[in-house]
Amino acid sequence: MANGNSSSYTTGMEGTKRSEEICLKFPPNVISPGLAALLVQKDKHEKLMDYSGPRLHFQMVVIFVLTQIIHSLLKKLGLPLFISQLLAGILLSPMVFSDQHSLVNISEESVAVLGTVGAFGFVFFLFLSGVKMDLSLTLKSGKKAICIGLLTVVVPLVSCMTTIKLLHEEGNEFSNKSFFLAVTYSGTSFPVIHCLLSDLKILNSELGRLGLSAALIGDMLTLFLTVFSLWVKTGFEKGRKEALIDFGLAMLFIVIVVFVLQPAMKWMVKRTPEAGQIKDICFYLVILAFMMSPRFTDLFRIYFLYGPFIFGLAVPDGPPLGSALVEKLDPVISGLFLPIFATTCGLRFDLSYFKNSNLFAYHQVLGAMVALIIKFGVSLLVPLLCKMPTRDSLALAFIMISKGIVEMGSYSIMNDNRVISEDIFAHMTIVIILVASIVPILVKRLYDPSRKYLCFQKRTIMNSRLNQELRLIVCVHVPGNVNSIINQLNASCPTRESSIALDVLHLIKLSGQATPLFITHDKQKKTLSSKSYSENVVVAFEQFERDNWGAVSVTVFTAVSPPNLMYEDICNLAMDRLTSFILLPFHRRWYIDGSIESEDQTVRTLNFDILEKAPCSVGILVEGRRNLKGSGIRDPLSSDNSSFYNIAVIFLGGQDDREALALAKRISQDKSVRLTVIHLKAANSLGVILTENDRMLDSAVLNDVKQSVCFTYIEEHVNDGPETSNFLQSIVEDYQLIIVGRRYKTEDPQTLGLQEWCEFQEIGIIGDLLSSADFIRNYSLLIVQQQQQRTV
């Protein structure tokens, strides 16, 4: 053919031969002269889509548009984006459109370019999956996770091999290939399970942590069995000597990675300042080593996909190197290249492959189904034997059999390399689509971690006696939170008769890691990680405990998890520790001149989640404005004008206000604290929404406070919100701490007209008013919400 080249080859597969001829043009047309130039040129046979550059761009646009259209329809059913990407590929394949009329111009040349781009993304995905994995956790997994991880691979593998052996009498060559395929049917993929748990937002739930630990064990066993099956296959086909050479080269590759490359990367990390960023030159060197890893695996006779993955495992996870790689590369890989790869896998699918299916393919598919069923059974039986609830055991079983991009990519590459036939590939594609579609829906139906937060016990400050230990959780995000929280706790003047059991939870964003961590900083116990977390927080609160010896007991925890799932760690800890009150820092901090010092919207979202789901009462601490020159933290017990710590409670009525008053009563037990209750009443009863029961409870709480502590009572009648604002502006400067109830979605005559100006709904109308720029404040503000009673 003109300016072209053709090649043909014959391949053998299970006793059959397949001859294909591929024609490609040389040199290829890459960059077009432009649409205008093509329109005016004399040769009308040349089209814009004849150039690989514009064709690739057009294909990517069509793929993403079609994927989003499909996903907008399927996401209501709970199907993952991966399924939409696969279906987009199937709809664009020659099975639906012929080569001449396909929307993306499906030809051997275009598929080669698109497939190369997608394969690049898949290799990068495997590398990043290795970076996120922490192999040290395999040694610290519990017995339950180890049993599930091992048995869900070994038992299905044996069952699959037994089924295929009974169905077909085969020679050694057949057995070797069947063993390799049986490993792929029975294996567990950590990246797939991690993606599933992340999508379902149960990554750091109790079930999610167990599933991740079991998946990590299973994935490592699957990797070993796959490599071992390749060595066995080489031994039978080429001789024992070649198998030993392959084994030796593989061990040499691992030695180089572990004892040369990994120490080099650790050296890079050590040279990085604490809390600093990795140097660009170090980042690029790691990327260069990754780009060379497929070539090195070829030299060391290792399956080319395992090189990037093993190298990724050697990269120190977490900050600064692992997190830098994930933060910079993951958005591009997961958002651009990996979806293209999933779509190209769908492009390979064709129903016509079923017409030529042979007996070997049917046996393989039956073996794969047996492996899937047995894997589900083992994953269900082991948790049940460990006394796990039935619904949770079923959910875990579905999690362990999940399929996704890793399995789809493996079968696609094996199909391209003629390891499996097209009919086996078609059958396995159907299996993956069905499993990947059903599993998320069923897991979501079976497992809801918020169910356990439906607490029927009263866990509030009102229900805690004064002489009873008060169990608190305080959350710390940044170092600045530590001093402000300790100052407020000091102001509460804890005593041996009214002690505090304080649980400090340091929340750290999960970055560069796949597995969330929950660490207890107990000197008598080993933590789950050898890394140094929360040292400054631990030191500060241990000093606070020593300063209040006998009155305060402190336990420090660290939770390393995704920001959108941190509420799970807080609520779980509150349930386990029988907590009555959770103290959260506000997401915004100000300088003394009113300018914003820092703001974190992820903290605000977390506060909303805790207010909605917490199994106890919650408080949000809004710090006073900070001095630009100093630390901005003033000891609340020290004052230029008075030795007293003045507290005010803004009381309108309702359960949140009653909880705020109960907290103030507890703080005011010390003689150095002066309490003022400011009772805002409506000038007229029109529009008052408090029920008679609320009024009776309000009166009872006020009377109880009068009998318990000495306080100043101010009753003010106001007509509307502006009058309330003017009155509060005239008195707030007299106090160091003001406590108010949140009173969410409650508007009384006292706050009429303020709702539309409320910027921060999480702290309520009065809280938002007192934190606004209209109030020149040096006081701290504590917004309180009483435990919400939710029904199933």
C-alpha positions in Angstrom: 0.0 0.0 0.0 1.1 3.6 -0.6 3.2 5.3 2.1 2.1 2.5 4.4 3.3 -0.8 5.9 1.4 -4.0 6.7 2.2 -6.8 9.0 0.5 -10.1 9.7 1.1 -12.7 12.4 -0.3 -16.0 13.6 -0.8 -16.7 17.3 -1.6 -20.0 19.0 -4.2 -20.1 21.8 -5.6 -23.3 23.3 -5.0 -25.3 20.2 -6.4 -22.6 17.8 -4.6 -20.2 15.6 -5.6 -16.7 14.9 -4.3 -14.7 12.0 -4.5 -11.0 11.9 -3.3 -8.3 9.5 -2.8 -4.7 10.6 -2.2 -1.9 8.2 -0.7 1.4 9.5 0.4 4.5 7.6 4.0 5.7 7.8 4.9 8.4 8.6 1.8 9.0 10.7 0.0 12.3 10.5 0.0 13.9 14.0 -0.5 17.6 13.9 -3.1 19.0 11.4 -2.5 22.3 9.5 -5.7 23.6 11.0 -9.4 23.4 10.0 -9.2 26.5 7.8 -6.3 25.1 5.9 -8.0 21.8 5.3 -11.1 23.6 4.0 -9.3 25.5 1.3 -6.8 22.8 0.2 -7.3 21.2 -3.2 -7.0 17.6 -1.9 -10.4 17.1 -0.4 -9.6 13.5 0.6 -7.6 14.6 3.6 -9.8 15.2 6.7 -9.2 16.6 10.1 -9.8 13.2 11.7 -6.9 11.7 9.6 -4.5 13.4 12.0 -3.9 11.6 15.3 -3.7 14.8 17.4 -7.1 16.2 16.7 -8.6 12.7 16.6 -7.3 12.0 20.1 -8.6 15.2 21.5 -12.0 14.6 19.9 -12.1 11.0 21.2 -11.4 12.3 24.7 -14.1 14.9 24.6 -16.7 12.3 23.3 -15.6 9.8 26.0 -16.0 12.3 28.8 -19.3 13.7 27.6 -20.8 10.3 27.1 -19.5 9.0 30.4 -21.1 12.0 32.3 -24.4 11.5 30.5 -24.5 7.8 31.4 -23.4 8.5 35.0 -26.0 11.2 35.5 -28.6 8.5 34.7 -27.0 5.6 36.7 -25.8 7.4 39.8 -29.3 7.6 41.1 -29.2 3.8 41.2 -26.0 3.9 43.2 -23.8 2.6 40.4 -20.1 3.8 40.4 -18.5 6.0 37.8 -16.4 3.0 36.7 -19.5 1.3 35.3 -20.4 4.4 33.3 -16.9 4.6 31.8 -17.1 0.9 30.8 -20.5 1.3 29.2 -19.3 4.4 27.4 -16.6 2.3 25.8 -19.0 -0.4 24.9 -21.4 2.1 23.2 -18.5 3.5 21.2 -17.1 0.1 20.2 -17.4 -1.5 16.8 -20.1 -3.7 18.2 -22.4 -0.6 18.1 -20.8 1.5 15.4 -18.8 0.2 12.4 -15.3 1.4 11.9 -16.4 3.8 9.2 -19.3 5.4 11.2 -18.1 5.2 14.8 -18.3 8.4 16.7 -14.7 8.2 17.7 -13.4 6.8 14.5 -12.5 3.4 15.8 -9.5 2.1 13.8 -6.4 0.1 14.6 -4.4 3.3 14.5 -6.8 5.3 16.7 -7.2 2.5 19.2 -3.4 2.2 19.4 -3.0 5.9 20.3 -6.0 6.0 22.7 -5.0 2.7 24.3 -1.4 3.9 24.8 -2.7 7.0 26.6 -5.0 4.9 28.8 -2.4 2.2 29.5 0.0 5.0 30.7 -2.7 6.1 33.1 -3.2 2.5 34.4 0.5 2.0 35.1 0.6 5.4 36.9 -2.5 4.2 38.9 -0.7 1.0 40.0 2.3 3.1 41.0 0.2 5.5 43.1 -1.6 2.5 44.6 1.7 1.2 45.8 2.7 4.6 47.2 -0.5 4.8 49.3 -0.1 1.3 50.8 1.7 0.8 54.1 3.1 -2.7 54.2 4.0 -2.3 57.9 0.3 -2.5 58.7 0.2 -6.1 57.5 2.3 -7.1 60.5 0.0 -5.2 62.9 -3.3 -6.4 61.5 -5.6 -8.3 63.8 -6.1 -12.1 63.7 -9.6 -11.5 62.1 -8.2 -9.5 59.3 -5.3 -11.9 58.6 -7.7 -14.9 58.6 -10.1 -13.2 56.2 -7.3 -11.9 53.9 -5.6 -15.3 53.6 -8.7 -17.6 53.5 -10.5 -15.5 50.9 -7.7 -16.1 48.5 -6.5 -19.6 49.3 -9.9 -21.4 49.6 -11.4 -19.9 46.4 -8.2 -20.7 44.5 -8.3 -24.4 45.6 -12.0 -24.6 44.8 -11.5 -23.0 41.4 -8.7 -25.4 40.5 -10.6 -28.4 41.7 -13.7 -27.4 39.6 -11.6 -26.9 36.4 -9.7 -30.2 37.0 -13.0 -32.1 37.4 -14.5 -30.6 34.3 -11.5 -31.2 32.0 -8.6 -33.7 31.9 -5.6 -31.6 31.1 -1.9 -31.8 30.7 0.8 -29.8 32.4 0.6 -26.9 30.0 -3.2 -26.7 30.5 -2.7 -26.9 34.3 -0.2 -24.1 34.4 -2.4 -21.7 32.4 -5.4 -22.7 34.5 -3.5 -22.1 37.8 -2.4 -18.6 36.6 -6.0 -17.7 35.6 -7.4 -19.2 38.8 -5.2 -16.8 40.8 -6.7 -13.9 38.9 -10.2 -15.1 39.6 -9.6 -15.7 43.3 -7.3 -12.7 44.1 -8.1 -9.6 46.1 -7.4 -6.1 44.9 -6.6 -3.5 47.6 -7.0 -0.5 45.3 -10.4 -1.6 44.2 -11.7 -2.2 47.7 -10.1 1.1 48.8 -12.0 3.0 46.0 -15.3 1.2 46.9 -15.0 2.1 50.6 -14.1 5.7 49.7 -17.0 6.1 47.4 -19.4 4.7 50.1 -17.8 7.0 52.7 -17.1 4.1 55.1 -13.3 4.1 54.7 -12.6 4.8 58.4 -15.6 3.0 59.9 -15.1 -0.2 61.9 -16.1 -2.3 58.9 -14.0 -0.2 56.5 -10.9 -0.6 58.6 -11.4 -4.4 58.8 -12.0 -4.6 55.0 -8.9 -2.6 54.2 -6.7 -4.7 56.5 -8.0 -7.9 55.0 -7.7 -6.5 51.5 -4.0 -5.6 52.1 -3.2 -9.1 53.3 -5.1 -10.6 50.4 -3.5 -8.3 47.8 0.0 -9.2 48.9 -0.8 -13.0 48.8 -2.4 -12.5 45.4 0.8 -10.8 44.1 3.0 -13.6 45.5 0.8 -16.3 44.0 0.7 -14.6 40.6 4.5 -14.3 40.4 4.8 -17.9 41.7 2.4 -19.2 39.0 4.5 -17.5 36.3 7.7 -19.2 37.7 5.9 -22.6 37.7 4.7 -22.0 34.1 8.3 -21.1 33.0 9.6 -24.2 34.7 7.3 -26.5 32.8 7.7 -24.8 29.5 11.4 -23.8 29.5 12.9 -26.0 32.2 13.8 -25.7 35.8 17.0 -23.8 35.1 15.1 -20.9 33.4 12.6 -20.8 36.3 15.5 -20.5 38.8 17.0 -17.7 36.7 13.7 -15.9 36.7 13.4 -16.4 40.5 17.0 -15.1 41.0 16.4 -12.0 38.8 13.2 -11.2 40.6 14.9 -11.4 44.0 17.7 -9.2 42.7 15.1 -6.6 41.5 13.5 -6.6 45.0 16.9 -6.3 46.7 17.8 -3.3 44.5 14.5 -1.6 45.3 14.6 -2.3 49.0 18.3 -1.7 49.7 19.2 0.9 47.1 16.1 2.9 45.9 14.2 2.9 49.2 17.1 4.1 51.3 17.8 6.8 48.7 14.2 8.0 49.0 14.3 7.9 52.8 17.5 10.1 52.6 15.5 12.6 50.5 12.8 12.6 53.2 15.3 13.2 56.0 16.8 16.2 54.2 13.4 17.8 54.0 12.6 20.2 56.9 9.8 19.2 59.2 6.4 20.2 57.8 8.2 21.3 54.6 7.8 20.3 51.0 10.0 17.8 49.2 12.4 19.4 46.8 11.4 19.5 43.1 14.6 17.7 42.1 13.8 14.8 44.4 10.2 14.7 43.1 11.4 14.5 39.5 14.0 11.8 40.3 11.3 9.6 41.8 9.1 10.1 38.7 12.1 9.3 36.4 12.8 6.1 38.4 9.1 5.2 38.0 9.1 5.8 34.3 12.1 3.5 33.9 10.7 0.7 36.1 8.7 -1.1 33.4 11.9 -1.4 31.4 13.8 -2.7 34.4 11.1 -5.3 35.1 11.5 -6.5 31.5 15.3 -6.9 32.1 14.6 -8.8 35.3 11.9 -11.0 33.7 9.1 -9.6 35.9 5.6 -9.0 34.6 5.8 -5.3 33.5 2.8 -4.2 35.6 4.5 -5.3 38.8 7.6 -3.1 38.4 5.8 0.2 39.0 3.6 -1.3 41.8 6.6 -2.7 43.7 8.5 0.5 43.2 5.5 2.4 44.6 5.5 0.1 47.7 9.1 1.2 48.3 8.2 4.9 48.4 7.9 6.2 52.0 4.1 6.8 52.4 2.7 10.0 53.8 4.3 13.4 53.9 6.5 14.7 52.5 7.3 12.4 49.5 4.3 10.1 49.3 1.8 12.9 49.9 3.5 15.1 47.3 3.3 12.3 44.7 -0.3 11.6 45.4 -1.5 15.2 45.6 0.2 16.2 42.4 -0.4 13.1 40.3 -3.6 11.6 41.5 -6.0 14.3 40.2 -4.6 14.0 36.7 -4.4 10.2 36.7 -7.8 9.6 38.3 -9.5 12.4 36.5 -8.1 12.1 33.0 -6.0 9.0 32.1 -7.7 6.3 34.2 -11.2 7.0 32.8 -9.7 6.8 29.3 -8.2 3.4 30.1 -11.5 2.1 31.5 -13.3 3.3 28.3 -10.7 1.6 26.1 -11.3 -1.7 28.1 -15.0 -1.3 27.1 -14.0 -0.7 23.5 -12.5 -4.2 23.4 -15.8 -5.8 24.3 -17.9 -7.5 21.5 -20.9 -9.8 21.9 -19.8 -11.6 18.8 -17.0 -13.2 20.8 -19.5 -15.4 22.5 -20.3 -17.1 19.2 -16.8 -18.6 18.9 -16.6 -19.6 22.6 -15.0 -23.0 23.2 -15.1 -25.6 25.9 -12.0 -24.2 27.6 -13.6 -20.8 28.0 -16.8 -22.3 29.5 -14.7 -24.2 32.0 -12.8 -21.1 32.9 -15.9 -19.0 33.4 -17.5 -21.7 35.5 -14.3 -21.9 37.6 -14.4 -18.1 38.0 -18.0 -18.2 39.2 -17.2 -21.0 41.7 -14.2 -18.9 43.0 -16.5 -15.9 43.4 -19.2 -17.8 45.3 -16.7 -19.6 47.6 -14.9 -16.2 48.2 -18.3 -14.7 49.3 -19.0 -17.7 51.5 -15.6 -17.6 53.3 -15.8 -13.8 53.7 -19.3 -14.3 55.3 -18.5 -17.3 57.5 -15.3 -16.1 59.2 -16.8 -12.8 60.5 -19.9 -14.7 61.7 -17.6 -17.1 63.6 -16.0 -14.0 65.2 -19.5 -12.9 66.5 -19.9 -10.1 64.0 -23.5 -9.0 63.3 -25.1 -10.7 60.3 -25.7 -7.5 58.4 -22.1 -6.4 58.9 -20.8 -9.8 57.9 -22.8 -9.7 54.7 -21.6 -6.3 53.9 -18.0 -7.4 54.4 -18.5 -10.4 52.2 -19.7 -8.2 49.4 -16.8 -5.9 49.9 -14.3 -8.7 49.6 -15.7 -10.0 46.3 -15.8 -6.5 44.7 -14.3 -6.1 41.2 -13.1 -3.0 39.5 -10.5 -1.3 37.3 -7.6 -3.5 38.4 -9.3 -6.7 37.3 -10.7 -5.1 34.1 -7.2 -3.8 33.2 -5.6 -7.1 33.9 -8.0 -9.0 31.6 -7.7 -6.4 28.9 -3.9 -6.6 28.9 -4.0 -10.4 29.0 -6.4 -10.3 26.0 -4.0 -8.0 24.1 -1.1 -10.3 24.9 -3.1 -13.4 23.8 -2.9 -14.9 27.3 -6.6 -15.3 27.3 -9.0 -15.6 24.3 -11.5 -13.0 23.4 -14.4 -15.1 24.6 -12.9 -15.5 28.0 -12.4 -11.7 28.1 -16.0 -11.1 27.1 -17.3 -13.4 29.8 -15.1 -11.8 32.5 -16.2 -8.3 31.4 -19.8 -9.3 32.0 -18.9 -10.7 35.4 -17.0 -7.5 36.4 -19.8 -5.3 35.3 -22.4 -7.2 37.2 -20.3 -7.5 40.4 -19.1 -3.9 40.3 -22.8 -2.7 39.8 -24.4 -4.9 42.5 -21.8 -4.7 45.3 -22.0 -0.9 46.1 -25.8 -1.0 46.2 -26.0 -4.0 48.5 -23.2 -2.7 50.9 -24.9 0.6 51.2 -28.2 -1.1 52.0 -26.6 -3.5 54.5 -24.2 -1.2 56.4 -25.0 2.2 57.8 -22.3 3.3 60.3 -24.5 6.1 61.6 -27.0 3.5 63.1 -24.8 3.1 66.1 -25.0 6.8 66.8 -28.7 6.5 67.5 -28.1 6.7 71.2 -31.2 6.2 73.5 -29.2 7.3 76.6 -29.1 10.9 77.7 -25.5 12.0 77.2 -25.7 15.6 78.1 -24.2 18.0 80.7 -27.7 18.4 82.1 -27.9 14.7 82.9 -24.4 14.7 84.5 -24.3 15.4 88.2 -21.9 18.1 89.6 -20.0 15.6 91.7 -19.7 13.2 88.7 -16.8 13.0 86.4 -17.5 14.9 83.2 -16.3 13.1 80.0 -15.2 15.6 77.3 -13.7 15.3 73.8 -11.8 18.2 72.5 -10.7 18.3 68.8 -7.5 19.9 67.6 -6.7 20.7 64.0 -3.9 23.2 64.2 -1.4 24.2 67.0 -3.3 27.4 67.6 -6.3 25.4 68.9 -4.3 23.9 71.8 -3.7 27.1 73.8 -7.3 28.4 73.3 -8.8 25.1 74.5 -6.5 24.8 77.4 -7.3 28.3 78.5 -11.0 27.6 78.4 -10.5 24.4 80.4 -8.4 26.2 83.0 -11.2 28.8 83.2 -13.6 26.0 84.2 -11.5 25.4 87.3 -11.8 21.6 87.5 -11.6 20.1 91.0 -11.3 16.6 92.5 -15.0 16.9 93.4 -16.0 18.0 89.9 -13.3 16.3 87.7 -12.9 16.1 84.0 -12.0 13.0 81.9 -10.5 14.7 78.9 -10.0 12.9 75.5 -8.0 15.0 73.1 -8.4 14.1 69.4 -5.8 15.5 67.1 -7.2 15.4 63.5 -4.8 15.1 60.6 -5.7 15.0 57.0 -4.9 11.6 55.3 -2.4 12.4 52.5 -0.3 10.0 50.5 -1.7 7.0 52.3 -4.6 4.7 51.6 -5.2 3.4 55.1 -6.6 5.6 57.9 -4.9 5.5 61.3 -6.3 5.9 64.8 -3.5 6.1 67.3 -3.7 6.1 71.1 -0.8 7.9 72.7 -0.4 5.7 75.8 3.0 5.2 77.3 2.1 1.7 78.4 1.0 0.6 74.9 2.6 0.6 71.5 0.9 2.8 68.9 -0.2 1.5 65.5 2.5 3.5 63.7 6.1 4.1 64.2 5.8 7.6 62.9 5.8 10.7 65.1 2.3 12.2 65.4 1.0 14.9 67.6 4.1 15.3 69.8 3.4 19.0 70.6 -0.2 18.3 71.4 0.7 15.4 73.7 3.3 17.5 75.6 0.9 20.5 76.0 -2.0 18.4 77.4 0.2 16.3 79.6 1.4 19.5 81.2 -2.2 20.6 81.6 -2.9 17.3 83.4 0.1 17.8 85.7 -1.1 21.3 86.5 -4.5 20.0 87.5 -3.4 16.7 89.0 -6.3 14.7 90.4 -8.9 17.0 88.8 -8.2 16.2 85.1 -7.2 12.9 83.4 -6.0 13.3 79.8 -5.8 10.7 77.0 -4.5 11.9 73.6 -5.6 10.3 70.3 -4.6 11.0 66.8 -6.9 10.3 63.8 -5.3 10.3 60.3 -8.2 10.2 57.9 -9.9 11.9 55.0 -11.4 15.3 56.0 -14.9 14.3 54.8 -14.8 11.2 57.1 -13.3 12.6 60.2 -16.7 12.8 61.9 -16.6 9.0 62.0 -13.5 9.0 64.3 -15.0 11.7 66.5 -18.4 9.9 66.9 -16.9 6.5 67.3 -14.6 7.8 70.1 -17.6 9.6 71.7 -19.6 6.3 71.7 -16.7 4.2 73.1 -15.7 6.7 75.8 -19.3 7.5 76.9 -18.7 11.1 76.2 -21.2 13.8 77.3 -19.7 16.8 75.5 -17.7 17.3 72.3 -15.8 20.6 72.0 -15.0 21.7 68.4 -12.9 24.7 67.2 -14.6 27.2 64.9 -13.3 27.2 61.3 -12.4 30.9 61.3 -9.9 32.9 63.4 -9.5 36.7 63.6 -6.8 39.2 64.4 -7.6 41.9 66.9 -8.3 44.4 64.1 -11.1 42.2 62.8 -9.2 40.9 59.8 -9.3 37.1 59.2 -6.2 35.2 60.4 -7.1 31.8 59.0 -10.2 30.0 57.6 -10.7 26.3 56.7 -13.9 25.2 55.0 -13.2 21.5 55.6 -13.3 22.3 59.4 -16.7 24.0 58.9 -18.0 21.0 57.0 -16.8 18.7 59.7 -18.5 20.8 62.3 -21.8 20.5 60.4 -21.4 16.7 60.3 -20.7 16.5 64.0 -23.7 18.7 64.9 -25.9 16.4 62.8 -24.6 13.0 63.9 -23.0 13.3 67.3 -24.3 10.9 70.0 -23.9 13.6 72.7 -24.0 17.3 73.2 -21.7 19.5 71.1 -20.0 22.9 71.6 -18.2 25.1 69.0 -15.6 27.4 70.5 -15.1 30.8 68.6 -11.9 32.3 69.8 -11.5 35.9 70.8 -9.7 38.2 68.4 -5.9 37.7 68.6 -3.2 40.3 69.0 -1.2 40.8 65.8 2.1 41.1 67.7 1.7 38.5 70.4 0.4 35.0 70.5 -3.1 36.3 71.0 -3.8 33.9 73.8 -4.5 35.5 77.2 -4.9 33.5 80.3 -8.6 33.9 81.0 -8.1 34.2 84.7 -5.8 37.1 84.4 -7.3 40.5 83.8 -6.1 44.1 84.1 -9.4 45.1 85.8 -10.4 42.1 87.8 -9.2 38.8 89.3 -12.6 37.3 88.3 -13.4 35.4 85.2 -16.7 36.8 83.9 -19.1 34.4 82.1 -22.4 35.3 80.5 -25.2 33.0 79.3 -27.6 34.5 76.7 -30.8 32.6 77.5 -33.9 32.7 75.3 -35.3 29.3 76.1 -35.3 25.8 74.6 -33.1 22.7 75.0 -29.9 24.2 73.6 -30.1 27.2 76.0 -30.8 24.9 78.9 -27.7 22.8 78.0 -25.7 26.1 77.8 -26.9 27.1 81.3 -26.0 23.6 82.7 -22.5 24.0 81.4 -22.2 27.5 82.8 -23.5 26.2 86.2 -20.7 23.6 86.2 -18.0 26.1 85.4 -19.3 28.6 88.0 -18.6 26.2 90.9 -15.3 28.0 91.5 -15.4 31.3 93.5 -13.1 33.0 90.9 -15.8 32.7 88.2 -18.7 35.1 88.1 -21.8 34.1 86.1 -24.4 36.3 84.6 -27.5 35.0 83.1 -29.1 37.4 80.5 -32.6 36.3 79.9 -34.0 37.8 76.7 -37.8 37.8 76.7 -40.2 38.9 74.0 -41.9 42.2 74.8 -45.2 40.6 73.5 -46.2 37.0 73.3 -47.1 37.1 69.6 -44.9 34.8 67.5 -43.4 32.9 70.5 -42.9 29.3 69.5 -41.9 27.8 72.9 -44.3 25.2 74.1 -45.7 25.0 77.6 -43.4 22.1 78.3 -40.3 24.1 77.3 -41.4 27.0 79.5 -41.7 24.6 82.5 -38.3 23.1 81.8 -36.7 26.6 81.4 -38.1 27.7 84.8 -36.9 24.5 86.4 -33.4 24.9 85.1 -33.2 28.6 86.1 -34.4 27.7 89.6 -31.9 24.9 89.9 -29.1 27.3 88.9 -30.3 29.8 91.5 -30.1 27.1 94.2 -26.6 25.9 93.1 -24.5 29.0 92.4 -24.5 32.7 93.0 -25.1 34.6 89.8 -26.4 37.8 88.4 -29.7 37.6 86.6 -30.6 40.2 84.0 -34.0 40.1 82.4 -34.5 42.2 79.2 -37.6 42.6 77.1 -37.0 43.2 73.5 -39.3 43.5 70.5 -37.2 42.2 67.7 -33.7 41.3 66.5 -32.3 44.9 66.1 -33.2 45.6 69.7 -31.5 42.4 70.8 -28.4 43.4 68.8 -28.3 46.9 70.3 -28.7 45.5 73.9 -26.0 42.9 73.5 -23.6 45.4 72.0 -23.9 47.5 75.2 -22.9 44.7 77.6 -20.7 42.1 75.9 -17.5 43.9 76.7 -17.9 43.0 80.3 -17.3 39.3 79.8 -14.4 37.0 78.8 -16.7 34.1 77.8 -20.2 34.1 76.4 -22.2 30.9 76.2 -25.2 30.6 74.0 -27.5 27.9 72.7 -27.4 27.1 69.0 -31.2 27.0 68.5 -30.9 25.8 64.9 -33.8 26.8 62.7 -35.5 28.6 65.6 -36.5 32.2 65.2 -38.3 34.0 68.0 -39.5 37.6 68.3 -36.2 38.3 70.1 -34.3 37.4 66.9 -36.8 38.5 64.3 -35.0 40.1 61.3 -31.6 38.5 62.1 -32.1 35.2 60.3 -31.5 36.6 56.8 -28.2 38.1 58.0 -26.9 34.9 59.6 -23.7 33.9 57.8 -22.8 30.8 59.9 -25.8 28.5 60.4 -23.7 26.1 62.5 -23.4 28.6 65.4 -27.0 29.8 65.3 -28.5 33.3 65.0 -27.2 34.7 68.3 -23.8 33.0 67.9 -23.5 34.5 64.4 -24.5 37.9 65.7 -21.9 37.9 68.5 -19.1 36.7 66.2 -19.9 39.4 63.5 -17.7 42.4 62.7 -20.4 44.7 64.4 -19.2 43.5 67.8 -15.7 44.7 68.8 -14.9 41.6 70.9 -12.0 40.2 72.9 -14.3 37.6 74.4 -14.5 34.0 73.4 -17.8 32.5 72.4 -19.1 29.0 73.1 -22.1 27.8 71.1 -23.8 24.7 72.6 -26.2 22.2 71.1 -27.8 19.6 73.3 -27.8 15.9 72.2 -30.2 15.4 69.3 -32.7 12.7 69.7 -32.9 10.9 66.3 -35.1 8.0 65.3 -34.2 5.0 63.1 
